[in-house]
């Protein structure tokens, strides 16, 4: 194995609320890599399908619609902006309702095929950090570094509840726990690319770890891999 033209591919998988997006962003910054937020891409696709009132049971219609989707991730003033067909949907895609809808639409083959191709094109040269549910198992099974970031249901729900409350939304911890459990079940039981840990992924349980502690460990492992591959190429 040799180093790709732009560096290694870092795949971070795990359940909802484990902190993947935050860790992926910080890790990409530290490595000087590009972050490809695949979760945001799926959320944007779900939003577009919902707004277009596409019948999710009609896979032909879904496939035709997916051919018109243009989802882009941009960095604006240090913040990731998600544009779907030219519209900034960054805030719209982060609601609990959109989380559940995304879990459903992401099981549809036309949606996955369209976004899979886009993700592989963006990250094939390396120098990227991707996070999602199936990065290390389906999108980039040959990724040089694979992590499975998880945490207890209670801890993930607590974090999510705090995030939504800070945005002014009225939610309870009990409701959020129920949403997290439902999302886990949907993601793990779906027929296409279910959530699971790749056999060669490094498991990190962040339940009792700070973001800095998780990040420090992952940076060290990634840099060691980059050094090893660089010296052998």
Secondary structure, DSSP 8 states (H G I E B T S, - for coil): ---BTTB-EEEEE--TTSSHHHHHHHHHHHHT-EEEEHHHHHHHHHHHHHHTT--TT-HHHHHHHHTT--EEEEEETTEEEEEETTEE-TTGGGSHHHHHHHHHHTTSHHHHHHHHHHHHHHHTTS-EEEEESSIIIIITTT-SEEEEEE--HHHHHHHHHHHHHHTT----HHHHHHHHHHHHHHHHH-SSS-----TT-EEEE-TT--HHHHHHHHHHHHHHHHHHHHHH-
